[in-house]
C-alpha cells in the first residue's frame, strides 16, 4: 500500500512539473517568436492562420488580410528574410524581400522589400503596419494604369487596403496594366530613336 501511494505521489509530482514547464515555455515566447509566427502565417497564404494570429489586432485585420491575398495573387516569393530589428520592447520590424509579378511586368531587376512593423503587448500582436521600398517607376505605372486603363482597376480595386472584396482581381489588373505601361514606354523609346 505504501509503495502504491509513493508511486502515485511521484507520478502526480512529475505530471505537475511537466505542466509547469509547458506553462513556463509558453510564457517565455519572445516578441521575435511572435513576429516570426506572423510572417510564417502571412506567407503561408492561409487566411485562417493569419486571422487567428491577428485576433487581438482587429484594426489591422482588413488591411493585412487584403494584403495577404494581394501578395498571393501577385505570386510573392520570399527572396530574403532579413533579421528583425527592435524599435523598443514592444515594436519589431521584419523586412521581407520578395520577387513578384508587379516588378516582372515592369521588366526591371528589382525585388521589393516589405517591412512589417509589429506591435506586441502581453505576448499578443496588437497591430501590424507595413512599409515598402517601391521604386518611383512603380508609382508612375500605377498612376498610368489609373489614368489610361481604369477599367482594369477601378471596380476591382474598390476598398483597396481596407478589406476590399477583390484583392486578386485588383493586383492582376495592376499587373496587366503595368505590362501595358512597360510596352508603351518601349514603343515611345523606339519612336524617339
C-alpha positions as semicolon CSV with decimal commas, in nm:
position;residue;x (nm);y (nm);z (nm)
1;X;0,000;0,000;0,000
2;X;0,280;0,240;0,095
3;X;0,458;0,161;-0,232
4;X;0,139;0,236;-0,432
5;X;0,097;0,569;-0,255
6;X;0,462;0,658;-0,318
7;X;0,428;0,575;-0,688
8;X;0,103;0,778;-0,716
9;X;0,266;1,074;-0,539
10;X;0,571;1,051;-0,767
11;X;0,352;1,039;-1,083
12;X;0,148;1,335;-0,959
13;X;0,466;1,532;-0,890
14;X;0,611;1,456;-1,236
15;X;0,281;1,544;-1,403
16;X;0,262;1,880;-1,223
17;X;0,624;1,953;-1,308
18;X;0,562;1,883;-1,680
19;X;0,256;2,112;-1,687
20;X;0,455;2,380;-1,508
21;X;0,732;2,355;-1,768
22;X;0,479;2,383;-2,051
23;X;0,327;2,699;-1,899
24;X;0,671;2,849;-1,843
25;X;0,772;2,776;-2,203
26;X;0,451;2,939;-2,331
27;X;0,518;3,248;-2,120
28;X;0,878;3,267;-2,241
29;X;0,784;3,320;-2,606
30;X;0,966;3,626;-2,722
31;X;0,840;3,905;-2,943
32;X;1,070;3,764;-3,210
33;X;0,888;3,427;-3,187
34;X;0,553;3,601;-3,215
35;X;0,671;3,811;-3,511
36;X;0,814;3,509;-3,690
37;X;0,485;3,325;-3,639
38;X;0,310;3,621;-3,804
39;X;0,548;3,616;-4,103
40;X;0,504;3,239;-4,140
41;X;0,124;3,278;-4,133
42;X;0,128;3,568;-4,380
43;X;0,341;3,386;-4,637
44;X;0,157;3,056;-4,592
45;X;-0,126;3,237;-4,773
46;X;-0,367;3,073;-4,532
47;X;-0,620;3,339;-4,434
48;X;-0,747;3,148;-4,130
49;X;-0,397;3,114;-3,980
50;X;-0,328;3,482;-4,029
51;X;-0,665;3,587;-3,892
52;X;-0,608;3,375;-3,581
53;X;-0,271;3,540;-3,518
54;X;-0,438;3,880;-3,559
55;X;-0,721;3,805;-3,314
56;X;-0,606;4,086;-3,081
57;X;-0,526;4,324;-3,368
58;X;-0,877;4,379;-3,503
59;X;-0,800;4,722;-3,652
60;X;-0,513;4,576;-3,858
61;X;-0,708;4,282;-3,998
62;X;-0,875;4,444;-4,302
63;X;-0,550;4,581;-4,448
64;X;-0,328;4,285;-4,362
65;X;-0,574;4,017;-4,476
66;X;-0,628;4,210;-4,801
67;X;-0,254;4,242;-4,847
68;X;-0,202;3,871;-4,789
69;X;-0,441;3,785;-5,074
70;X;-0,284;4,056;-5,294
71;X;0,061;3,904;-5,227
72;X;-0,063;3,553;-5,302
73;X;-0,222;3,658;-5,632
74;X;0,088;3,855;-5,735
75;X;0,297;3,542;-5,668
76;X;0,515;3,689;-5,394
77;X;0,812;3,461;-5,333
78;X;1,047;3,532;-5,043
79;X;1,398;3,609;-5,164
80;X;1,540;3,726;-4,834
81;X;1,403;3,712;-4,484
82;X;1,636;3,958;-4,317
83;X;1,690;3,985;-3,945
84;X;1,426;4,165;-3,749
85;X;1,501;4,480;-3,556
86;X;1,354;4,604;-3,231
87;X;1,249;4,967;-3,201
88;X;1,165;4,912;-2,835
89;X;1,038;4,631;-2,615
90;X;0,705;4,611;-2,799
91;X;0,766;4,717;-3,162
92;X;0,956;4,496;-3,405
93;X;1,026;4,538;-3,775
94;X;1,053;4,238;-4,005
95;X;1,188;4,322;-4,354
96;X;1,095;4,063;-4,617
97;X;1,231;4,090;-4,972
98;X;1,012;3,931;-5,238
99;X;1,008;3,861;-5,608
100;X;0,665;3,937;-5,756
101;X;0,461;3,970;-6,075
102;X;0,441;4,350;-6,049
103;X;0,816;4,401;-6,089
104;X;0,822;4,132;-6,358
105;X;0,554;4,325;-6,551
106;X;0,771;4,638;-6,525
107;X;1,062;4,429;-6,658
108;X;1,304;4,561;-6,400
109;X;1,556;4,364;-6,200
110;X;1,442;4,469;-5,855
111;X;1,300;4,282;-5,559
112;X;1,078;4,482;-5,327
113;X;1,134;4,477;-4,952
114;X;0,817;4,500;-4,747
115;X;0,865;4,570;-4,379
116;X;0,608;4,456;-4,128
117;X;0,601;4,675;-3,816
118;X;0,450;4,459;-3,543
119;X;0,331;4,595;-3,209
120;X;0,305;4,334;-2,935
121;X;0,178;4,360;-2,582
122;X;0,146;4,081;-2,324
123;X;0,256;3,820;-2,574
124;X;-0,004;3,911;-2,837
125;X;0,006;4,108;-3,161
126;X;-0,190;4,431;-3,115
127;X;-0,127;4,593;-3,455
128;X;0,063;4,546;-3,779
129;X;0,157;4,817;-4,026
130;X;0,355;4,783;-4,347
131;X;0,600;4,994;-4,542
132;X;0,779;4,926;-4,867
133;X;1,075;5,043;-5,073
134;X;0,881;5,053;-5,401
135;X;1,064;5,241;-5,675
136;X;0,930;5,557;-5,840
137;X;0,853;5,360;-6,156
138;X;0,602;5,154;-5,955
139;X;0,410;5,469;-5,862
140;X;0,434;5,606;-6,217
141;X;0,299;5,279;-6,355
142;X;0,018;5,277;-6,101
143;X;-0,074;5,633;-6,193
144;X;-0,061;5,545;-6,566
145;X;-0,294;5,247;-6,513
146;X;-0,543;5,457;-6,316
147;X;-0,542;5,724;-6,588
148;X;-0,516;5,517;-6,908
149;X;-0,669;5,180;-6,816
150;X;-0,911;5,250;-6,530
151;X;-1,135;4,961;-6,640
152;X;-0,862;4,722;-6,523
153;X;-0,863;4,851;-6,166
154;X;-1,149;5,086;-6,092
155;X;-1,406;4,826;-5,982
156;X;-1,152;4,556;-5,890
157;X;-0,961;4,784;-5,651
158;X;-1,261;4,920;-5,460
159;X;-1,177;4,910;-5,090
160;X;-0,806;4,861;-5,161
161;X;-0,612;4,806;-4,836
162;X;-0,932;4,840;-4,636
163;X;-1,051;4,485;-4,671
164;X;-1,196;4,526;-5,021
165;X;-1,359;4,217;-5,171
166;X;-1,135;4,158;-5,475
167;X;-0,762;4,183;-5,396
168;X;-0,678;3,918;-5,660
169;X;-0,862;4,098;-5,938
170;X;-0,707;4,427;-5,825
171;X;-0,347;4,312;-5,833
172;X;-0,398;4,113;-6,153
173;X;-0,544;4,427;-6,316
174;X;-0,239;4,619;-6,196
175;X;-0,003;4,355;-6,335
176;X;-0,176;4,369;-6,674
177;X;-0,170;4,749;-6,669
178;X;0,197;4,753;-6,565
179;X;0,282;4,532;-6,863
180;X;0,098;4,773;-7,096
181;X;0,276;5,069;-6,935
182;X;0,611;4,898;-6,995
183;X;0,525;4,819;-7,358
184;X;0,417;5,178;-7,422
185;X;0,746;5,304;-7,280
186;X;0,937;5,071;-7,515
187;X;0,736;5,189;-7,816
188;X;0,796;5,552;-7,724
189;X;1,170;5,487;-7,692
190;X;1,181;5,329;-8,037
191;X;0,993;5,625;-8,186
192;X;1,246;5,865;-8,033
193;X;1,542;5,687;-8,194
